Structure formats: C-alpha cells, structure tokens
Amino acid sequence: MGKCCLCSLGFSSLLSALNNPKLFFSTNTAKTPYKLSDSVSKYREEFNNLCSRGRVKEAFERFKSEIFSDPPLFSNLVQACIPPKAVSVGRQLHSMIITSGCSSDKFVSNHLLNMYSKIGDLQTAVKLFDNMSKRNIMSCNILINGYVQGGNLESAQKVFDEMSERNVATWNAMVMGLTQFEFNEQGLSLFSEMHELGFLPDEFTLGSVLRGCAGLRACDAGRQIHAYVVKCGFVLNLVVGSSLAHMYMKSGSLEEGEKVIKLMPTRNVVAWNTLIAGKAQNGHSEEVLEQYNMMKMAGFGPDKITFVSVISACSDLATLGQGQQIHAEAIKAGACSVVAVISSLISMYSRCGSLEDSVKAFLECEQMDVVSWTAMIVAYGFHGKGEEAIRLFERMELEELEVNDVTFLNLLYACSHSGLKDKGIEFFDVMVKKYGLKPRLEHYTCVVDLLGRSGCLEEAEAMIRSMPIKPDAIIWKTLLSACKIHKNADMAKRIAEEVIRLYPLESAPYVLLSNIHASAKRWQDVSEVRKAMRDRKVKKEPGISWLEVKNEVHQFYTGDKSHPQSVEIGLYLKELISEMKLSGYVPDTGAVLHDMDNEEKEYNLANHSEKLAIAFALLNTPTGVPIRVMKNLRVCSDCHVAIKYISEIKNRDIIVRDASRFHHFKDGKCSCGDYW
C-alpha cells in the first residue's frame, strides 16, 4: 500500500480490513518504522497542543506530512476527533493506523473503539471489537457505553454478562444505562449486586443510583444511599450532593433536598439548577424566580436547564412580563437555539394568554422536534383553536415527523375544547389502528370529555365501564362535569358516588353534585351534600383570580376585601354593573348555589374573584391594553356573560384562563363560543 497516503485506503477498504483480522492486526512495521529522532518529542508537543485546542484538521495535516508511526500520537489524534465528531478525519486516521502496523497496540485500538462509539458509528465499533485480539476490561467498558449511548441495553447487558473480569467503570456503565432509560428497579438491583461483590462505588455510581431512586420516588431507599454517602465521605462531593438533592426533591421531600444543597461547601451551576428545578417540580414557582435571581447575584450564568425551569415557573404563575424578560436573557445567553427552551417558551406564552407569541416562538425554531410541535398543538388546544391544532398535526404527518401518544393526547384535548367530537373520535381510532399506539387512561379521559361535552353522556359512561384500564377519580369527575353542563341530576348522583368511593375527602365531586342540585333548586339535596362534606371534614377550594400589573401579581378571592384598593374596586364594580344592566345584562342568579333572595344573590355574583380582578385592571391599566386574568376554577356562567358585556362596554380585550381553557373576550363575544 506504500506509505500512509490518505487515498491509499478508502472507507470501503477500511471495512474490508475490519473483516480481515490478519490484515487489521498485522505487526509488520517494516515499511514505516518509528522515527525515533530528537524531533519526535518536539512534534509530539506541537501535535498535542493542536489537539488540545480542538484544531483537529490542522493537527492531522501536520501529522500526515511527518508520517510518524507513533502510537501515542495516533491515540491523541483519535481522541481529538471525538468532541467535534470529525468522522472523516477519524476514518482516515484508522486507515493510517492499519497501514502503519500500530493497530496491534491495545491503547490505540481502544481509542479507536472509543471514537467510533462516541461519534455514533456503533456498527464499525462492533466490528472493531469483534476483531480485537487483545481485548481488555476497557475494551468491553467502551462497547457497553456505546450500546448504552445508542439505547441498546440488551446488547450492553450481553457484553456485561460475558465479561470474566469487571471493574467499577463496568458496573457504572450498566447502572447508568439502566437508570438513564428508567429501568430503575434493575439499576438499583445491579447496584446491590455490585456492593455485595465488594466493589466500592464512586461518585458516578452514586449519581446514577440516586437518579434511579428519584425515578422511582423511592425516598426511603434514597435515604439509605444518603447514609452510605456520609459513611464513605462523599457528602461534600458536588456531583453526589446534587444527585442527592434531586432525589429528595423529585420524591416530594423539598426541605430535605434544600438541606443537602445548603450543606454544600460551594455551589456550581448543577447545584443551582437542581434547587431551581426541585422548587419548580414541587409547585413553588415564586421561589423559583427568587432562586434564579440569587443564582445570578452569586455570579453564575444560567444555562439551558436553568431557563427551562424558570420559564416553566413563569408559565405556572402566568407572569407574562417576567416571562418576556427571561426570554430576552435566554437570547442573550444563546440558549434560544435549544429545542427544550423553545418548547418551554411556546408553553409559557400560551399559558400567559399570548397565543401570538407562542406562534412566533414556534416559527422561529430552526430544529423542531416532536416536543416543540406538540407544545404548539397544546397551545392551540388550550385556546380553543381546535382546527389550527388539527392542521398542525396534518403538517406533522406530511413531513413524516415522529408522532407519539403525547401528541395524540393533546390533539384529543384540542378537539374536546372545540366541540369537534367526530374528529376527536377519528383521531382516537387513527392512534390505535394506524400508529399502533396503546391508549393510556389519559386518552380515554379525553374521549369521555369529548363525548360528555357533546351531550353523549350514556356513551361516555359506557366507555368508562368497558375500557381495559381501571378508571380513576379524574375520568369519573370528567363525566360528572358533563352531567352538570347538561343538567342530568340522576346520572350525576350515580357518578358522584363512584368518585367519592375512590376519593372520599376530595371536594370536587361534592361541589359538582351540590351545584347540579342547586341548579335544579333541589335545596334539600344541596343541604344533604353539604352536611356530608361537614361530617367528613371536606373543604371546598376557594375561587382565586390573579393578574400581573407592572410586574406585580395581584390576587383576589371571592368576596375579598383585603386588597388595598378594595373600597375603590367595590364602588367601581357597582357602577360598572349598573352600566352593564343598561346594555341588557341580567345577573344569572341561578348560578348562586345558596337558597337566598335575589338581592343577596346579585351581591354574591358581583364579588366573584374574576370580576374583582377585572375591575382592578380597568382602574389600573391604560385604555386599550389587554387584560389577562388567571383563575384556579372554571369561570361560572354569570361571570362569562358579564365579561362579554364588559369587553364591549369598555372596548377591552379580556383574556381569562380558567381551570379548563382560555377565553378570549372581545366586542361582546368569547372565543369559546359559549362551549366550555
């Protein structure tokens, strides 16, 4: 073949060599003997310097010109190909290694194996491994990691099982692989076996096994690992500490997780991200923003993981102003090219009531995946734009993008909240028959909601009783809500009993049943439901509405008089309702679920939390600025009618997010078409 000319051995020849062990492991180095002159150390230093600075092509060109057959230089160049995934250079190096005779060097062979594994060419890595005459533990570990990286745990396990000798790195690779793909019980079992055989875990083992505990929400097992961490002296290790904190927080023990982080001698970005994500996962959204600001004050720059958590917190709080500010910071940090960050932005803008900004964020995404497409379908569905959600799904199909069960779940939700019953049923069939996806309980719940909202109550109940999955309280509550919409008191009583049997201390079924009886003026039945609640000490969740004005969140309860402007709000609301009545508004006293006179009922209606919030916004925001109000419960029928009048009288766009969906009120109409 002559000397190591790049063109002397193409990739096809390289594969032939891999299939010919005698050629690959030739030890004949007569044609290219090592240059052992004094200049070797000088060139080695130059090559290493170029490699360490990531200048792989330059190092390779220099290496060609000198034609060294020096295993350490080959190894350094091969390793340098990994970070930039320089596949072409790596294959040419492999050809040179074969022709130079250095392929028999076990370190060079392992570095080649590692390169192919890391750049994702597992097929070549496996051929190389199969032809290696001098395998060692490192060779097997590299291949196991390659299989794990490619998601082929079965092959990784096979290599692991066939090893006659293992070290800690071997066990780490398998434990990490199992927990990474959420085979958490198997990962913990393997960790126990490792410990029983006398292998001492290191920080990587402990990090993986703690991730497994977090996945299982196995706080008790995690505490045992914590005790072992203290015993082995890893308690101050940042990697282990962050994994411990994550385990506690993911398992719902936020205080224990915070305690672990506070005991750390120093914090890095991973520790800050763990704390911020933990607070986000446990619903402490305001504290997420506080910790984010503290992180920046401590001199740490947020990364993509930070932004995902913080943007999600803005989404939960519906603080559009803060969300826009953090979006700007993400752009400045260069994190807006990350799909996970863009998906979070799509969701945040949608949940803050700005669907236009969601669409803009979606369209600006250069490398969209199924998560970002699904996030946009969710946004359309939450705003009652079912037709747009369907068109987006059809685009996904045309572009042959991956579609999963989460995509279908949100498509069904969009159909349900837009009254598209027939399309929803059609998509449910497509999911099962065309895509072969197995429906989860959440999918059945969406279909029950779809049928129930459309008035097909018996059909919805039949689906619950015939589905292959055991029903939970949520699916029964979904049907119970439909009974309320369609005023079917007899079915409601039967369905409420199903929910109460499953969750006797949850307020929702009692409240819904009470509402249905009150609508029918069956006050004796209302009293019996309320007595049952008192006897069982079940408390009704209060109605709360909130909105953001000048970066400050203002919160209102039904009948609230605690706000500093409560007197002013009350007087303004009284004038506003008089003005609304002149335009034809008639208070829906049937929405009051108490047996009282009409004057008392009207007063009760006037002090619903969303009306108080809107009155406050009209008093404190410039004319023409849209009003965005969030509510923890569904908007009542009277408030829905009232807000339509307010939007027309005051010429304001009013956007209300309730527990079910978004309502866009404009010029006396609502985007939901009175279907919610």
Steps between C-alpha positions, in 0.01 A plus 500: 500500500803729525529766766203645686341688214135597576377371171675166535219353715145629460211419733396195298853366535487581868188285542678221312788532738262479795370174357853366463660461845836402350517823305371713784737360758809475280811567703718562196632852547795470265355743248448779753743462790466728802693827461693508821695820424534788742224683315232250611445665836480842335239386246309307766476816708376699200244235406372470856468877519297514179279211615433653841389822329257310277692572178460143378534552125814712543653237729409229252658683206818550701497135602469390135795704396724338761356146467578393854414148606480594865211339696468789752461749214239282332313472830500875558376574150228235522379641832502851354250387232233424760379847620448645150382158370759519224390174336691545175830578673445212743451247221809624315700467820369147538629420151842639588507299824435178307771567241751614763466182705395692813162327506645226717555753778219444752485866601466617138234233436302605808518866402371412154221294658417792728495744209256294293278444805493869593432629147210256465646257244419197710505260205870569436571493874349151531703368202813648650424341838429160345838504319707610799749233606601688814179606668507613859251636753524843345402361156185344646417812702528717189265274304250484788498880511454509122200268519355705787548821304312342210221375727582133438493379861452136401833489316668696778374243752628216280855644495476561874388143574778347285779690678719277715642800679340837583599822669304790650474669159327186363237505770461878461431463128219249555344673801508831314345343189216340692411813697544726197229305317290476817555132572543627851419185695753300296755776552457490878516120497828510305638755745419263788673215320804719439518590867462136610794400276722750677525775236514846656275747316641834392327833442369386158347181642331692778374766258338233279344302784360817656347587163337157510358572847367832371332326206327258736423775754669256740586743775564227760752323274650842425548566871690172532728610214535835677625321813749309286613829340574647843681182609723499189586868521319613183270739683694808383532379140311738269386226257371275776352791696304625199376146428390460862314831495333406170392164644336661805329774299374266227359279778311798646736563796591856406630597844743206517626585152555864594685392812745292293575797275542739792761267652711509182826692559460659156239499228540459126248548219380138539419559870312822421308327220411212732357740757310706243360192321402344834298806599338508156404130520344552842290799395703772674507721193556833679801352681636380164525862386659601832766228472561595137579856603720376785689275258580797276600714798740222606675536165369189324371526145177309434510224238233323295394285798455811717291674236266203452417499874467878533288539186274220630461692827389811307256274318348376827478853643377644169742792541536613140728796580751286688478233231588753231794624707636147546448432130728799428759362743484158332566663162798688647637175648464320165250249644218571256638261242427212741176319415410440867524873573289589194236242599488657847457845344215376279326361809574809714362751251195282445426465871552874550229565241721616214436241229655731238836485680471120524460482122794737451726291727394185313569647157844627611606149605753371246526139620153400612435159651187318612507688833488846339229395252296347782548814715344705219209255468448536878501880465236494226287254696517701824380807311215314332665502157419140415507543123849655517620212721369250243672682212828495692466127559430445130821692421689268733366202309588652160855570616519144637592626846487273801158485662458353848223441752557843660434667163169313471407577861525874435328469164205331672501779762488761223205324333319473833527872574391600152192278473658284230353171618513307173861608426604404851352150471667468159842592645455252784448225241796622292725489807411137565456357150748698288776573750456197725514711815340362813259750660577601857242597759556866406393429140179335616437799729528737203254292298258490795532880525440526124185287521377657821531860378312399187212366711571129435494419871389138474763430234766659720398291801499184287856573387619534862339174604631306197856633464786255579650733762369548853331843520628761744331796668601742222310320224189473720529871589522579130168328441355665812589843356317406182196406709508852646520660155203299376312513835464123533450476877418129512814389319703757698400342828606155379832626359574709810473185711772339283736796559428523872561127536849547352584832671262567790690811616520682164268800476437503122230227478306648795515849351398387153210296637393790721511733199282265295239476779509879552443562128190284528401687822514171694610677819441200724744297288749791516475496881563127512812533284632787713430302818698206360790738433487635857479153653803384300683832550528559126580863417407670173785660308444879496479686169817702436584732211828680440661729247831676440516880491837679473691176580299454823249219548167595661278224640128506578270256681124490458357771727854623573536828690868466590643678195624857570263630230201287605273801576582665170454168315160444665370845404628469143351153461162625621500776235620254235219253570240780478647596162491135390133468599416799280655306211287192572698304759281293733683332793468121482380444855461130419880481518483577876498171684327618817134545589485880544304798358589652163668812646736285705566279198589802283742626767658155518544491122648850486780398735628198308878506486529548122268806508711655779819435301358653181371808687848545652658471153260758351596741778875447473589438136498735198201499265538249220751273676379136508404365842626151589342326800574151630256296711546171687141378438272503198334832415136496610221564248418845642861623491533372144200707390612803706850504352354500149307817589806661662716432192246681282419791734865577583635406155758270659639161405466283810679167515402261779676172573288271714559141612368373169624729222554856377216739423573797270228764548472771235217724384247313713595152377713215635734281298352187662164562333341434841635146484705430810 
